[in-house]
Amino acid sequence: MEKVFDVIILGGGPAGYTAALYTARAGLETLVIEKISAGGQMTLTGDIDNYPGFPQGVDGFTLGMQMQQGAERFGAKTEYNEILEVELEGKIKKITTFGGDFYAKTVIIATGANPRELGLRGETELVGQGVHYCAHCDGRFYKDKTVAVVGGGNSAAADALYLSRLCKKVYLIHRRDTLRATKIYHEPLMKAENIEFLWDSSVREFISDGSFKGVKISNIKSGEEKEILCDGVFISIGRRPATEFLKDISLDDSGYIIADETTKTNIEGVFAAGDVRTKTLRQVITAAADGAVAADKAEEYLQK
Ligand code: NAP
C-alpha cells in the first residue's frame, strides 16, 4: 500500500512553504514537491523590502530558505522533483514526478508563475548570453555596460532602476507611451540620468552575429525602425503561470487557476495559493497569506 500524505503542496515558494508551515504545525502529514530550490521566483529578487518584519529588507534566497526551515521545524518534508502530471479528482490524489508517484488526501497548488518570453527568433539560444529575465540575478554581469529593459509594468520599472545603479546606460523599451508601473516608480525613473525611454516601441529582433549585439525596435505609431546597440537585454513583460501539467482544473484565459480568496478550486480537496491563482496583487505577502488560507481550508476539508 502506497503512503498517503494528508497534504501535498506543489511548489516551494512563499505560498507553498507558508501552507506547509500551517499544515505541519496543525499535525497534518505534509509533503512539499519542489523542482529546484525553496523560494520560487522570490529567489530571483535581490532585495525584498515590502515583506514586513525585515526593516533592512531581505534577499529572496534567504527568505525562501527560512520559510522552508520554518515549515520543516514542524515536520514538513520536501521532495525535489519535477511534476509530470496529476490526477486530482477523487478522494486520493496522485502526483506523478520524474522520481515516482506520490499520493495525498488534499493538494495545494502553489507552483507560481515564470517569466514571459518575447518569442523572437534566437531568444532561447541567447538566454544567458545577452538575453535575460532577471535583473537581480544577472545584472551584475553588466556593470558599467549598456543594457535595455523591455516592458512597462512594475517589474520592468524595478529592473530599470536597479540596472541604472549598476550600468552605464539603460534603455527602457515600452510598447505604450505611458508606464503601467505604479506611481512610486515614476519619479525615480525620470530622475535617473542614465535611463532613456523608448516609448511606443516594440522589439522586432535580436541583433546577433553569434554573440548578442543589441535589439532592433520599431515604433508602433510611425513604423520607424531603429537599432539599439547594447550589451544585454532584460525582458520584464510579465509572467506565465506554471499550470501546463494540470488537467480538469478551471483556468482563466491567461492560464491562472480560477480560485477566489478561499483558494478553493473547482475540484474538491484541491486549493490554489499564490501567484498561480487569479488575483489582483501578486506579491510575497499575498502569496504567504494565500498559503495560510489554503492550509486552513485543506484542514477543514480533511475534518469533514
Ligand atoms: P505586468 O504588470 O503584467 O506588466 C507587463 C508589462 O509588459 C506591461 O507593461 C505590458 O505592456 C508589457 N508586455 C506584455 N507583453 C509584452 C510583449 N509581448 N511585448 C512587449 N511588452 C509586453 O507584469 P510585471 O511587471 O511582471 O508584474 C507582475 C506582477 O508583479 C504585478 O502584479 C506587479 O504589480 C507585481 N510586481 C510588483 C512589484 C512591486 O510592487 N515592487 C515589483 C514587481 C512586480 P502593456 O502595458 O502594453 O500591457
py3Dmol code that shows the C-alpha trace and the ligand (Angstrom):
import py3Dmol

protein = """\
ATOM      1  CA  MET A   1       0.000   0.000   0.000  1.00  0.00           C
ATOM      2  CA  GLU A   2       1.400   3.373  -1.056  1.00  0.00           C
ATOM      3  CA  LYS A   3       1.849   6.077   1.587  1.00  0.00           C
ATOM      4  CA  VAL A   4      -0.905   8.710   1.515  1.00  0.00           C
ATOM      5  CA  PHE A   5       0.004  12.174   2.812  1.00  0.00           C
ATOM      6  CA  ASP A   6      -2.646  14.412   4.350  1.00  0.00           C
ATOM      7  CA  VAL A   7      -1.455  17.277   2.185  1.00  0.00           C
ATOM      8  CA  ILE A   8       0.847  17.524  -0.789  1.00  0.00           C
ATOM      9  CA  ILE A   9       1.899  21.030  -1.718  1.00  0.00           C
ATOM     10  CA  LEU A  10       3.084  21.600  -5.264  1.00  0.00           C
ATOM     11  CA  GLY A  11       5.757  24.298  -5.289  1.00  0.00           C
ATOM     12  CA  GLY A  12       8.098  25.564  -2.581  1.00  0.00           C
ATOM     13  CA  GLY A  13       7.714  29.329  -2.884  1.00  0.00           C
ATOM     14  CA  PRO A  14       6.255  31.628  -0.208  1.00  0.00           C
ATOM     15  CA  ALA A  15       2.724  30.272  -0.750  1.00  0.00           C
ATOM     16  CA  GLY A  16       3.893  26.643  -0.643  1.00  0.00           C
ATOM     17  CA  TYR A  17       6.062  26.864   2.442  1.00  0.00           C
ATOM     18  CA  THR A  18       3.583  29.022   4.340  1.00  0.00           C
ATOM     19  CA  ALA A  19       0.907  26.413   3.623  1.00  0.00           C
ATOM     20  CA  ALA A  20       3.377  23.718   4.735  1.00  0.00           C
ATOM     21  CA  LEU A  21       4.137  25.595   7.954  1.00  0.00           C
ATOM     22  CA  TYR A  22       0.438  25.789   8.801  1.00  0.00           C
ATOM     23  CA  THR A  23      -0.483  22.208   7.859  1.00  0.00           C
ATOM     24  CA  ALA A  24       2.586  20.649   9.505  1.00  0.00           C
ATOM     25  CA  ARG A  25       2.039  22.751  12.623  1.00  0.00           C
ATOM     26  CA  ALA A  26      -1.565  21.505  12.674  1.00  0.00           C
ATOM     27  CA  GLY A  27      -0.223  17.957  12.804  1.00  0.00           C
ATOM     28  CA  LEU A  28      -1.001  17.042   9.188  1.00  0.00           C
ATOM     29  CA  GLU A  29       1.468  14.886   7.287  1.00  0.00           C
ATOM     30  CA  THR A  30       2.815  17.323   4.745  1.00  0.00           C
ATOM     31  CA  LEU A  31       4.982  16.939   1.666  1.00  0.00           C
ATOM     32  CA  VAL A  32       6.208  19.821  -0.481  1.00  0.00           C
ATOM     33  CA  ILE A  33       7.258  18.921  -4.031  1.00  0.00           C
ATOM     34  CA  GLU A  34       9.681  21.495  -5.390  1.00  0.00           C
ATOM     35  CA  LYS A  35      11.588  21.411  -8.661  1.00  0.00           C
ATOM     36  CA  ILE A  36      14.777  23.299  -7.840  1.00  0.00           C
ATOM     37  CA  SER A  37      15.116  25.161  -4.559  1.00  0.00           C
ATOM     38  CA  ALA A  38      12.937  26.770  -1.907  1.00  0.00           C
ATOM     39  CA  GLY A  39      11.659  30.273  -2.560  1.00  0.00           C
ATOM     40  CA  GLY A  40      10.367  30.073  -6.131  1.00  0.00           C
ATOM     41  CA  GLN A  41      10.542  33.323  -8.117  1.00  0.00           C
ATOM     42  CA  MET A  42      11.385  35.142  -4.903  1.00  0.00           C
ATOM     43  CA  THR A  43      14.929  33.722  -5.069  1.00  0.00           C
ATOM     44  CA  LEU A  44      15.461  35.847  -8.176  1.00  0.00           C
ATOM     45  CA  THR A  45      14.896  39.031  -6.177  1.00  0.00           C
ATOM     46  CA  GLY A  46      17.940  40.590  -4.550  1.00  0.00           C
ATOM     47  CA  ASP A  47      16.236  42.898  -2.074  1.00  0.00           C
ATOM     48  CA  ILE A  48      12.715  42.361  -0.851  1.00  0.00           C
ATOM     49  CA  ASP A  49      11.780  45.410   1.134  1.00  0.00           C
ATOM     50  CA  ASN A  50       8.000  45.115   1.101  1.00  0.00           C
ATOM     51  CA  TYR A  51       7.722  41.975   3.225  1.00  0.00           C
ATOM     52  CA  PRO A  52       7.147  43.121   6.802  1.00  0.00           C
ATOM     53  CA  GLY A  53       9.430  42.213   9.660  1.00  0.00           C
ATOM     54  CA  PHE A  54      12.680  42.957   7.834  1.00  0.00           C
ATOM     55  CA  PRO A  55      13.433  46.645   8.409  1.00  0.00           C
ATOM     56  CA  GLN A  56      16.607  46.438   6.296  1.00  0.00           C
ATOM     57  CA  GLY A  57      14.966  44.278   3.615  1.00  0.00           C
ATOM     58  CA  VAL A  58      15.875  40.664   2.926  1.00  0.00           C
ATOM     59  CA  ASP A  59      17.184  38.808  -0.105  1.00  0.00           C
ATOM     60  CA  GLY A  60      14.736  36.359  -1.659  1.00  0.00           C
ATOM     61  CA  PHE A  61      17.047  33.366  -1.422  1.00  0.00           C
ATOM     62  CA  THR A  62      17.467  33.782   2.339  1.00  0.00           C
ATOM     63  CA  LEU A  63      13.754  34.338   2.880  1.00  0.00           C
ATOM     64  CA  GLY A  64      12.946  31.224   0.834  1.00  0.00           C
ATOM     65  CA  MET A  65      15.336  29.084   2.869  1.00  0.00           C
ATOM     66  CA  GLN A  66      13.982  30.456   6.130  1.00  0.00           C
ATOM     67  CA  MET A  67      10.405  29.731   5.082  1.00  0.00           C
ATOM     68  CA  GLN A  68      11.414  26.156   4.273  1.00  0.00           C
ATOM     69  CA  GLN A  69      13.189  25.767   7.622  1.00  0.00           C
ATOM     70  CA  GLY A  70      10.149  27.155   9.423  1.00  0.00           C
ATOM     71  CA  ALA A  71       7.895  24.513   7.853  1.00  0.00           C
ATOM     72  CA  GLU A  72      10.397  21.701   8.324  1.00  0.00           C
ATOM     73  CA  ARG A  73      10.703  22.531  12.021  1.00  0.00           C
ATOM     74  CA  PHE A  74       7.152  21.176  12.340  1.00  0.00           C
ATOM     75  CA  GLY A  75       7.829  18.063  10.290  1.00  0.00           C
ATOM     76  CA  ALA A  76       7.020  19.092   6.702  1.00  0.00           C
ATOM     77  CA  LYS A  77       9.098  17.125   4.188  1.00  0.00           C
ATOM     78  CA  THR A  78      10.474  18.318   0.870  1.00  0.00           C
ATOM     79  CA  GLU A  79      10.803  16.198  -2.260  1.00  0.00           C
ATOM     80  CA  TYR A  80      12.949  17.768  -5.012  1.00  0.00           C
ATOM     81  CA  ASN A  81      11.425  16.578  -8.229  1.00  0.00           C
ATOM     82  CA  GLU A  82       9.707  17.776 -11.365  1.00  0.00           C
ATOM     83  CA  ILE A  83       5.952  17.195 -11.534  1.00  0.00           C
ATOM     84  CA  LEU A  84       4.910  15.466 -14.740  1.00  0.00           C
ATOM     85  CA  GLU A  85       1.172  15.046 -14.259  1.00  0.00           C
ATOM     86  CA  VAL A  86      -1.526  14.984 -11.621  1.00  0.00           C
ATOM     87  CA  GLU A  87      -4.783  13.153 -11.051  1.00  0.00           C
ATOM     88  CA  LEU A  88      -6.779  15.381  -8.736  1.00  0.00           C
ATOM     89  CA  GLU A  89     -10.325  14.051  -8.985  1.00  0.00           C
ATOM     90  CA  GLY A  90     -11.445  11.590  -6.301  1.00  0.00           C
ATOM     91  CA  LYS A  91     -10.612  11.147  -2.636  1.00  0.00           C
ATOM     92  CA  ILE A  92      -6.966  10.190  -3.146  1.00  0.00           C
ATOM     93  CA  LYS A  93      -4.971  12.486  -5.420  1.00  0.00           C
ATOM     94  CA  LYS A  94      -1.978  11.217  -7.380  1.00  0.00           C
ATOM     95  CA  ILE A  95       1.072  13.293  -8.268  1.00  0.00           C
ATOM     96  CA  THR A  96       3.457  11.810 -10.810  1.00  0.00           C
ATOM     97  CA  THR A  97       7.013  13.110 -10.811  1.00  0.00           C
ATOM     98  CA  PHE A  98      10.245  12.060 -12.518  1.00  0.00           C
ATOM     99  CA  GLY A  99      11.142  10.357  -9.263  1.00  0.00           C
ATOM    100  CA  GLY A 100       7.899   8.399  -8.794  1.00  0.00           C
ATOM    101  CA  ASP A 101       4.281   8.758  -7.690  1.00  0.00           C
ATOM    102  CA  PHE A 102       3.022  10.480  -4.535  1.00  0.00           C
ATOM    103  CA  TYR A 103      -0.470  10.299  -3.018  1.00  0.00           C
ATOM    104  CA  ALA A 104      -2.435  12.694  -0.818  1.00  0.00           C
ATOM    105  CA  LYS A 105      -5.916  13.411   0.521  1.00  0.00           C
ATOM    106  CA  THR A 106      -5.618  17.103  -0.356  1.00  0.00           C
ATOM    107  CA  VAL A 107      -3.435  19.073  -2.733  1.00  0.00           C
ATOM    108  CA  ILE A 108      -2.410  22.723  -2.556  1.00  0.00           C
ATOM    109  CA  ILE A 109      -1.135  24.029  -5.886  1.00  0.00           C
ATOM    110  CA  ALA A 110       1.440  26.769  -5.354  1.00  0.00           C
ATOM    111  CA  THR A 111       3.550  26.453  -8.481  1.00  0.00           C
ATOM    112  CA  GLY A 112       3.681  30.207  -9.165  1.00  0.00           C
ATOM    113  CA  ALA A 113       4.434  31.828 -12.476  1.00  0.00           C
ATOM    114  CA  ASN A 114       7.518  32.045 -14.701  1.00  0.00           C
ATOM    115  CA  PRO A 115       8.862  34.942 -16.764  1.00  0.00           C
ATOM    116  CA  ARG A 116       7.130  35.509 -20.089  1.00  0.00           C
ATOM    117  CA  GLU A 117       9.310  35.421 -23.206  1.00  0.00           C
ATOM    118  CA  LEU A 118       9.164  37.748 -26.209  1.00  0.00           C
ATOM    119  CA  GLY A 119       9.008  34.732 -28.511  1.00  0.00           C
ATOM    120  CA  LEU A 120      11.530  36.117 -31.016  1.00  0.00           C
ATOM    121  CA  ARG A 121      13.865  34.146 -33.232  1.00  0.00           C
ATOM    122  CA  GLY A 122      17.076  33.199 -31.435  1.00  0.00           C
ATOM    123  CA  GLU A 123      15.682  34.027 -27.989  1.00  0.00           C
ATOM    124  CA  THR A 124      16.230  30.574 -26.498  1.00  0.00           C
ATOM    125  CA  GLU A 125      19.792  30.354 -27.822  1.00  0.00           C
ATOM    126  CA  LEU A 126      20.673  33.793 -26.433  1.00  0.00           C
ATOM    127  CA  VAL A 127      19.326  33.193 -22.910  1.00  0.00           C
ATOM    128  CA  GLY A 128      22.149  33.955 -20.504  1.00  0.00           C
ATOM    129  CA  GLN A 129      24.240  35.219 -23.463  1.00  0.00           C
ATOM    130  CA  GLY A 130      22.729  38.686 -23.778  1.00  0.00           C
ATOM    131  CA  VAL A 131      19.075  37.860 -23.153  1.00  0.00           C
ATOM    132  CA  HIS A 132      17.947  37.763 -19.515  1.00  0.00           C
ATOM    133  CA  TYR A 133      14.757  37.654 -17.478  1.00  0.00           C
ATOM    134  CA  CYS A 134      16.062  38.554 -14.040  1.00  0.00           C
ATOM    135  CA  ALA A 135      17.926  41.811 -13.455  1.00  0.00           C
ATOM    136  CA  HIS A 136      18.740  40.949  -9.854  1.00  0.00           C
ATOM    137  CA  CYS A 137      20.312  37.656 -10.852  1.00  0.00           C
ATOM    138  CA  ASP A 138      22.223  38.659 -13.977  1.00  0.00           C
ATOM    139  CA  GLY A 139      22.530  42.459 -13.766  1.00  0.00           C
ATOM    140  CA  ARG A 140      25.958  42.216 -12.149  1.00  0.00           C
ATOM    141  CA  PHE A 141      27.391  40.889 -15.447  1.00  0.00           C
ATOM    142  CA  TYR A 142      26.655  44.302 -16.987  1.00  0.00           C
ATOM    143  CA  LYS A 143      28.423  46.616 -14.571  1.00  0.00           C
ATOM    144  CA  ASP A 144      29.320  49.850 -16.411  1.00  0.00           C
ATOM    145  CA  LYS A 145      27.811  48.484 -19.638  1.00  0.00           C
ATOM    146  CA  THR A 146      24.757  49.377 -21.691  1.00  0.00           C
ATOM    147  CA  VAL A 147      21.576  47.357 -21.364  1.00  0.00           C
ATOM    148  CA  ALA A 148      17.945  47.501 -22.434  1.00  0.00           C
ATOM    149  CA  VAL A 149      14.862  46.599 -20.400  1.00  0.00           C
ATOM    150  CA  VAL A 150      11.648  45.605 -22.183  1.00  0.00           C
ATOM    151  CA  GLY A 151       8.268  46.206 -20.522  1.00  0.00           C
ATOM    152  CA  GLY A 152       6.315  48.888 -18.712  1.00  0.00           C
ATOM    153  CA  GLY A 153       4.993  47.216 -15.565  1.00  0.00           C
ATOM    154  CA  ASN A 154       6.332  47.167 -12.019  1.00  0.00           C
ATOM    155  CA  SER A 155       8.929  44.538 -12.837  1.00  0.00           C
ATOM    156  CA  ALA A 156      10.342  46.489 -15.762  1.00  0.00           C
ATOM    157  CA  ALA A 157      10.375  49.691 -13.693  1.00  0.00           C
ATOM    158  CA  ALA A 158      12.113  47.991 -10.762  1.00  0.00           C
ATOM    159  CA  ASP A 159      14.593  46.294 -13.112  1.00  0.00           C
ATOM    160  CA  ALA A 160      15.397  49.528 -14.958  1.00  0.00           C
ATOM    161  CA  LEU A 161      16.026  51.348 -11.669  1.00  0.00           C
ATOM    162  CA  TYR A 162      18.170  48.543 -10.321  1.00  0.00           C
ATOM    163  CA  LEU A 163      20.213  48.371 -13.524  1.00  0.00           C
ATOM    164  CA  SER A 164      20.594  52.164 -13.691  1.00  0.00           C
ATOM    165  CA  ARG A 165      22.594  51.978 -10.457  1.00  0.00           C
ATOM    166  CA  LEU A 166      24.885  49.349 -11.949  1.00  0.00           C
ATOM    167  CA  CYS A 167      25.153  50.083 -15.641  1.00  0.00           C
ATOM    168  CA  LYS A 168      26.436  52.962 -17.713  1.00  0.00           C
ATOM    169  CA  LYS A 169      23.177  53.295 -19.644  1.00  0.00           C
ATOM    170  CA  VAL A 170      19.726  51.707 -19.594  1.00  0.00           C
ATOM    171  CA  TYR A 171      17.181  51.869 -22.414  1.00  0.00           C
ATOM    172  CA  LEU A 172      13.622  51.250 -21.262  1.00  0.00           C
ATOM    173  CA  ILE A 173      11.651  49.946 -24.231  1.00  0.00           C
ATOM    174  CA  HIS A 174       7.880  50.008 -23.802  1.00  0.00           C
ATOM    175  CA  ARG A 175       5.154  49.430 -26.348  1.00  0.00           C
ATOM    176  CA  ARG A 176       2.955  52.245 -24.973  1.00  0.00           C
ATOM    177  CA  ASP A 177       3.557  55.944 -24.283  1.00  0.00           C
ATOM    178  CA  THR A 178       2.962  55.592 -20.527  1.00  0.00           C
ATOM    179  CA  LEU A 179       4.098  53.128 -17.917  1.00  0.00           C
ATOM    180  CA  ARG A 180       1.740  50.621 -16.364  1.00  0.00           C
ATOM    181  CA  ALA A 181       4.018  50.615 -13.294  1.00  0.00           C
ATOM    182  CA  THR A 182       2.697  52.193 -10.082  1.00  0.00           C
ATOM    183  CA  LYS A 183       3.377  55.903  -9.483  1.00  0.00           C
ATOM    184  CA  ILE A 184       6.063  55.225  -6.875  1.00  0.00           C
ATOM    185  CA  TYR A 185       8.444  54.231  -9.683  1.00  0.00           C
ATOM    186  CA  HIS A 186       7.768  57.172 -11.996  1.00  0.00           C
ATOM    187  CA  GLU A 187       9.748  59.902 -10.280  1.00  0.00           C
ATOM    188  CA  PRO A 188      12.957  57.936  -9.623  1.00  0.00           C
ATOM    189  CA  LEU A 189      12.853  56.592 -13.177  1.00  0.00           C
ATOM    190  CA  MET A 190      12.511  60.067 -14.665  1.00  0.00           C
ATOM    191  CA  LYS A 191      15.251  61.378 -12.378  1.00  0.00           C
ATOM    192  CA  ALA A 192      17.768  58.698 -13.316  1.00  0.00           C
ATOM    193  CA  GLU A 193      20.016  60.426 -15.817  1.00  0.00           C
ATOM    194  CA  ASN A 194      21.234  57.240 -17.466  1.00  0.00           C
ATOM    195  CA  ILE A 195      17.767  55.864 -18.331  1.00  0.00           C
ATOM    196  CA  GLU A 196      16.472  56.608 -21.813  1.00  0.00           C
ATOM    197  CA  PHE A 197      12.827  55.840 -22.575  1.00  0.00           C
ATOM    198  CA  LEU A 198      11.905  54.396 -25.934  1.00  0.00           C
ATOM    199  CA  TRP A 199       8.118  54.760 -25.989  1.00  0.00           C
ATOM    200  CA  ASP A 200       5.638  53.135 -28.382  1.00  0.00           C
ATOM    201  CA  SER A 201       8.361  50.709 -29.286  1.00  0.00           C
ATOM    202  CA  SER A 202       8.315  47.044 -29.874  1.00  0.00           C
ATOM    203  CA  VAL A 203      11.339  44.739 -30.118  1.00  0.00           C
ATOM    204  CA  ARG A 204      11.327  43.087 -33.541  1.00  0.00           C
ATOM    205  CA  GLU A 205      14.513  41.059 -33.412  1.00  0.00           C
ATOM    206  CA  PHE A 206      17.751  40.443 -31.599  1.00  0.00           C
ATOM    207  CA  ILE A 207      20.890  41.645 -33.360  1.00  0.00           C
ATOM    208  CA  SER A 208      23.446  38.894 -33.126  1.00  0.00           C
ATOM    209  CA  ASP A 209      26.359  37.532 -35.107  1.00  0.00           C
ATOM    210  CA  GLY A 210      26.628  34.576 -32.799  1.00  0.00           C
ATOM    211  CA  SER A 211      27.104  36.931 -29.893  1.00  0.00           C
ATOM    212  CA  PHE A 212      24.435  39.412 -28.771  1.00  0.00           C
ATOM    213  CA  LYS A 213      24.836  42.931 -30.137  1.00  0.00           C
ATOM    214  CA  GLY A 214      21.501  44.638 -29.421  1.00  0.00           C
ATOM    215  CA  VAL A 215      17.877  44.806 -30.462  1.00  0.00           C
ATOM    216  CA  LYS A 216      16.008  46.070 -33.479  1.00  0.00           C
ATOM    217  CA  ILE A 217      12.912  48.022 -32.465  1.00  0.00           C
ATOM    218  CA  SER A 218      10.103  49.581 -34.407  1.00  0.00           C
ATOM    219  CA  ASN A 219       7.853  52.464 -33.446  1.00  0.00           C
ATOM    220  CA  ILE A 220       4.282  51.181 -33.284  1.00  0.00           C
ATOM    221  CA  LYS A 221       2.812  54.531 -34.378  1.00  0.00           C
ATOM    222  CA  SER A 222       5.249  55.660 -37.076  1.00  0.00           C
ATOM    223  CA  GLY A 223       6.614  52.303 -38.168  1.00  0.00           C
ATOM    224  CA  GLU A 224      10.153  53.730 -37.927  1.00  0.00           C
ATOM    225  CA  GLU A 225      12.794  51.088 -37.255  1.00  0.00           C
ATOM    226  CA  LYS A 226      15.894  51.590 -35.142  1.00  0.00           C
ATOM    227  CA  GLU A 227      18.832  49.522 -33.947  1.00  0.00           C
ATOM    228  CA  ILE A 228      19.637  49.811 -30.261  1.00  0.00           C
ATOM    229  CA  LEU A 229      23.148  48.585 -29.658  1.00  0.00           C
ATOM    230  CA  CYS A 230      23.595  47.240 -26.138  1.00  0.00           C
ATOM    231  CA  ASP A 231      25.417  44.544 -24.243  1.00  0.00           C
ATOM    232  CA  GLY A 232      22.338  42.815 -22.851  1.00  0.00           C
ATOM    233  CA  VAL A 233      18.566  42.943 -22.741  1.00  0.00           C
ATOM    234  CA  PHE A 234      16.349  42.202 -19.756  1.00  0.00           C
ATOM    235  CA  ILE A 235      12.846  41.083 -20.654  1.00  0.00           C
ATOM    236  CA  SER A 236      10.312  42.054 -17.959  1.00  0.00           C
ATOM    237  CA  ILE A 237       6.947  41.589 -19.629  1.00  0.00           C
ATOM    238  CA  GLY A 238       5.026  39.698 -17.022  1.00  0.00           C
ATOM    239  CA  ARG A 239       4.737  36.089 -16.105  1.00  0.00           C
ATOM    240  CA  ARG A 240       3.203  32.821 -17.271  1.00  0.00           C
ATOM    241  CA  PRO A 241       1.504  30.674 -14.614  1.00  0.00           C
ATOM    242  CA  ALA A 242       3.002  27.220 -14.142  1.00  0.00           C
ATOM    243  CA  THR A 243      -0.184  25.282 -14.842  1.00  0.00           C
ATOM    244  CA  GLU A 244       0.699  23.307 -18.010  1.00  0.00           C
ATOM    245  CA  PHE A 245       0.775  19.980 -16.139  1.00  0.00           C
ATOM    246  CA  LEU A 246      -2.767  20.381 -14.787  1.00  0.00           C
ATOM    247  CA  LYS A 247      -5.903  18.882 -16.228  1.00  0.00           C
ATOM    248  CA  ASP A 248      -9.567  19.080 -15.175  1.00  0.00           C
ATOM    249  CA  ILE A 249      -8.904  22.268 -13.237  1.00  0.00           C
ATOM    250  CA  SER A 250     -10.558  25.528 -14.302  1.00  0.00           C
ATOM    251  CA  LEU A 251      -8.117  28.134 -15.619  1.00  0.00           C
ATOM    252  CA  ASP A 252      -8.753  31.679 -16.798  1.00  0.00           C
ATOM    253  CA  ASP A 253      -7.758  32.930 -20.277  1.00  0.00           C
ATOM    254  CA  SER A 254      -4.193  33.623 -19.139  1.00  0.00           C
ATOM    255  CA  GLY A 255      -3.795  30.166 -17.611  1.00  0.00           C
ATOM    256  CA  TYR A 256      -4.184  31.150 -13.934  1.00  0.00           C
ATOM    257  CA  ILE A 257      -6.179  28.768 -11.725  1.00  0.00           C
ATOM    258  CA  ILE A 258      -9.613  30.193 -11.038  1.00  0.00           C
ATOM    259  CA  ALA A 259      -9.870  30.465  -7.253  1.00  0.00           C
ATOM    260  CA  ASP A 260     -11.069  33.264  -5.006  1.00  0.00           C
ATOM    261  CA  GLU A 261      -9.819  34.329  -1.571  1.00  0.00           C
ATOM    262  CA  THR A 262     -10.817  30.925  -0.159  1.00  0.00           C
ATOM    263  CA  THR A 263      -8.225  29.363  -2.540  1.00  0.00           C
ATOM    264  CA  LYS A 264     -10.801  26.661  -3.381  1.00  0.00           C
ATOM    265  CA  THR A 265     -10.649  25.394  -6.954  1.00  0.00           C
ATOM    266  CA  ASN A 266     -13.383  23.633  -8.918  1.00  0.00           C
ATOM    267  CA  ILE A 267     -12.071  20.284  -7.606  1.00  0.00           C
ATOM    268  CA  GLU A 268     -12.933  19.120  -4.075  1.00  0.00           C
ATOM    269  CA  GLY A 269      -9.888  18.985  -1.832  1.00  0.00           C
ATOM    270  CA  VAL A 270      -7.697  20.957  -4.244  1.00  0.00           C
ATOM    271  CA  PHE A 271      -6.616  24.508  -3.424  1.00  0.00           C
ATOM    272  CA  ALA A 272      -4.593  27.123  -5.323  1.00  0.00           C
ATOM    273  CA  ALA A 273      -2.332  29.563  -3.488  1.00  0.00           C
ATOM    274  CA  GLY A 274      -0.032  32.388  -4.538  1.00  0.00           C
ATOM    275  CA  ASP A 275       0.834  33.707  -7.989  1.00  0.00           C
ATOM    276  CA  VAL A 276      -0.708  30.697  -9.725  1.00  0.00           C
ATOM    277  CA  ARG A 277      -4.292  31.714  -8.873  1.00  0.00           C
ATOM    278  CA  THR A 278      -6.453  34.534 -10.180  1.00  0.00           C
ATOM    279  CA  LYS A 279      -5.778  37.601  -8.025  1.00  0.00           C
ATOM    280  CA  THR A 280      -5.101  41.306  -8.282  1.00  0.00           C
ATOM    281  CA  LEU A 281      -1.806  41.604  -6.421  1.00  0.00           C
ATOM    282  CA  ARG A 282       0.986  39.089  -6.808  1.00  0.00           C
ATOM    283  CA  GLN A 283       3.487  39.716  -4.048  1.00  0.00           C
ATOM    284  CA  VAL A 284       5.371  37.621  -1.495  1.00  0.00           C
ATOM    285  CA  ILE A 285       2.995  38.734   1.219  1.00  0.00           C
ATOM    286  CA  THR A 286      -0.160  37.901  -0.725  1.00  0.00           C
ATOM    287  CA  ALA A 287       1.333  34.518  -1.642  1.00  0.00           C
ATOM    288  CA  ALA A 288       2.143  33.804   2.001  1.00  0.00           C
ATOM    289  CA  ALA A 289      -1.367  34.886   3.026  1.00  0.00           C
ATOM    290  CA  ASP A 290      -2.846  32.523   0.441  1.00  0.00           C
ATOM    291  CA  GLY A 291      -0.720  29.697   1.804  1.00  0.00           C
ATOM    292  CA  ALA A 292      -2.193  30.185   5.271  1.00  0.00           C
ATOM    293  CA  VAL A 293      -5.759  30.283   3.924  1.00  0.00           C
ATOM    294  CA  ALA A 294      -5.214  27.215   1.717  1.00  0.00           C
ATOM    295  CA  ALA A 295      -3.818  25.279   4.684  1.00  0.00           C
ATOM    296  CA  ASP A 296      -6.832  26.239   6.789  1.00  0.00           C
ATOM    297  CA  LYS A 297      -9.255  25.175   4.036  1.00  0.00           C
ATOM    298  CA  ALA A 298      -7.364  21.922   3.490  1.00  0.00           C
ATOM    299  CA  GLU A 299      -7.615  21.162   7.197  1.00  0.00           C
ATOM    300  CA  GLU A 300     -11.325  21.983   7.164  1.00  0.00           C
ATOM    301  CA  TYR A 301     -11.791  19.651   4.160  1.00  0.00           C
ATOM    302  CA  LEU A 302      -9.938  16.810   5.919  1.00  0.00           C
ATOM    303  CA  GLN A 303     -12.106  17.165   9.011  1.00  0.00           C
ATOM    304  CA  LYS A 304     -15.309  16.699   7.002  1.00  0.00           C
TER     305      LYS A 304
END
"""
ligand_1 = """\
48
NAP
P 2.664 43.279 -15.670
O 2.219 44.205 -14.605
O 1.695 42.344 -16.287
O 3.305 44.181 -16.837
C 3.791 43.594 -18.006
C 4.332 44.700 -18.894
O 4.936 44.100 -20.038
C 3.227 45.637 -19.394
O 3.722 46.940 -19.418
C 2.958 45.096 -20.798
O 2.595 46.093 -21.697
C 4.299 44.569 -21.216
N 4.189 43.461 -22.158
C 3.466 42.327 -22.024
N 3.655 41.514 -23.084
C 4.507 42.162 -23.900
C 5.106 41.833 -25.139
N 4.857 40.683 -25.770
N 5.942 42.725 -25.697
C 6.219 43.900 -25.082
N 5.701 44.265 -23.896
C 4.857 43.388 -23.313
O 3.879 42.342 -15.203
P 5.039 42.617 -14.140
O 5.577 43.973 -14.275
O 5.976 41.468 -14.280
O 4.311 42.484 -12.755
C 3.661 41.251 -12.412
C 3.013 41.395 -11.035
O 4.034 41.540 -10.035
C 2.147 42.655 -10.934
O 1.024 42.357 -10.161
C 3.040 43.632 -10.263
O 2.332 44.625 -9.544
C 3.861 42.727 -9.324
N 5.164 43.355 -9.036
C 5.211 44.277 -8.026
C 6.402 44.909 -7.724
C 6.412 45.910 -6.626
O 5.381 46.386 -6.256
N 7.543 46.253 -6.066
C 7.577 44.639 -8.463
C 7.485 43.705 -9.490
C 6.271 43.093 -9.783
P 1.154 46.826 -21.649
O 1.258 47.847 -20.557
O 1.035 47.395 -23.004
O 0.169 45.735 -21.380
"""
view = py3Dmol.view(width=600, height=400)
view.addModel(protein, "pdb")
view.setStyle({"model": 0}, {"cartoon": {"style": "trace"}})
view.addModel(ligand_1, "xyz")
view.setStyle({"model": 1}, {"stick": {}})
view.zoomTo()
view.show()
